[in-house]
């Protein structure tokens, strides 16, 4: 039982880390994309 519970918790931690990385990457990409968009349209 204990091993199974520990595995479940580790999977949750890894999943949350992956989600955080994906969200951070999306935020950075969206900011970069909007900056490029504004630069292209201002020119």
C-alpha positions in Angstrom: 0.0 0.0 0.0 2.7 2.5 1.0 4.7 2.0 -2.2 1.6 2.6 -4.3 0.6 5.8 -2.4 4.2 7.2 -2.8 4.1 6.5 -6.5 0.8 8.3 -6.9 2.2 11.3 -5.0 5.3 11.4 -7.2 3.2 11.2 -10.3 1.2 14.2 -9.1 4.3 16.2 -8.3 5.7 15.5 -11.7 2.4 16.3 -13.4 2.1 19.7 -11.6 5.7 20.5 -12.5 5.1 19.7 -16.2 1.9 21.8 -16.1 3.8 24.7 -14.6 6.5 24.5 -17.2 4.0 24.3 -20.0 2.1 27.3 -18.6 5.3 29.4 -18.2 6.4 28.5 -21.7 2.9 29.5 -23.1 3.1 32.9 -21.2 6.5 33.6 -22.6 5.5 32.7 -26.1 2.4 34.8 -26.0 4.3 37.9 -24.7 7.0 37.4 -27.4 4.3 36.8 -30.1 2.4 40.0 -29.1 5.6 42.0 -29.1 6.5 40.8 -32.6 3.0 41.5 -33.8 3.1 45.0 -32.5 6.6 45.6 -34.0 5.4 44.3 -37.4 2.3 46.4 -37.4 3.9 49.6 -36.2 6.5 49.5 -39.0 
